[in-house]
Amino acid sequence: MSAGAAADLFRRAHGRDPGVVASAPGRVNLIGEHTDYNGGEVLPIAIDRRTWVAIGQTTGSVCSAVSRDADGAGTFSLDDTAPSGQWWDYLHGALREVRGHLGGGSAWAVAVASDVPSGAGLSSSAALEVATVVAAAHLVAPGLTLPFEQVATLAHRAEREFVGVACGIMDQWASAGATAGHALRIWCDDGRSERVPFSRDVLVIDTAVPRALRHSAFNARQASCVRALEVLQRSRPGLATLAEASLAEVERSLGGEDLRRARHVVTETARVGQFVDALRHGEPLGALLAASHRSLRDDYECSSPELDWVVDRAMDTPGVDGARLTGAGWGGCAIAVGEPMALDTLAATIAAEYPTRWGHAARTWRTRASDGAKIDA
Ligand code: GLA
């Protein structure tokens, strides 16, 4: 897959050459899960799967979009304020943000080609939003190089305000700002970030479980975190985010479900710094990955039997350092880090045993920290 696929589709669908093709990757998070919307830290890498957006301005007021990988062609107006529930909502929202913040016309022709699996928790939606912002901004403001944080902010606004998903900033930041050979450490309270060298192989394991409950469960977890912060602020009014609370405060002031959710958030945020230190000193990563998975499974309750099974298989494989679920959870993907040959052995074990155990196949592939968004052609 390449920029050429999106450009060819553009020519077939719209009868002319695109003005530009830009692309943006999906991501996996190494550690720091469910911390971004709590003002904590995250450490994603961009994966070697991308979404290419070929785009051109047209006359009139109607936008038209096709995709190589999704059904249906979108026809919409940037003045529409309600999403359609279709795949093009992400680029529709992104084009509205570009028009609102950078100007440009209201009519666009678009063609999309992607090899980021959708519905697997690999941020295919962020990849589409970010690639659209980069491509459209290039045509609207030629010569202006937007800082990646600004690209990510526009893409994130598209997701929150137009599509209506109350996600944190991690996915758009990673897709816009990651660089090959590095993880991106992001402080989600103020959007600061730093690049941390990371050249290890990562096995991505997609449990291929439909994520029917993910949306409502995600919202319930967010609500729990908001409640927990409100309780903690009664004894410490200056506390700005849940991630900033200490474990002692959380254990003293909270109980039941909210205690467990908050305990995950504060311990997980601390693990990001510990993971970065371990990387810098060449120390083992396995214990931190295992602790993250346990906390997600037991305190945040966002794992699934399939994810737990995959993580157990990984821990049983000699040469695999560690594994955990990645992304929102409730199905979706796990990652394993280790020696390339050990990861291949794990992939073979999963190919052989997963279908018998779970009645359908899992997908696996090895990836490395890849580049974020860019202009391709
Ligand atoms: C989803 C959201 C992210 C983040 C993760 C959990 O992927 O889109 O913003 O909250 O879940 O870490």
Residues whose N, C-alpha, C, O or C-beta is under 5 A from the ligand:
A	BS01	GLA	G32 E33 H34 T35 D36 C167 G168 I169 M170 D171 G327 A328
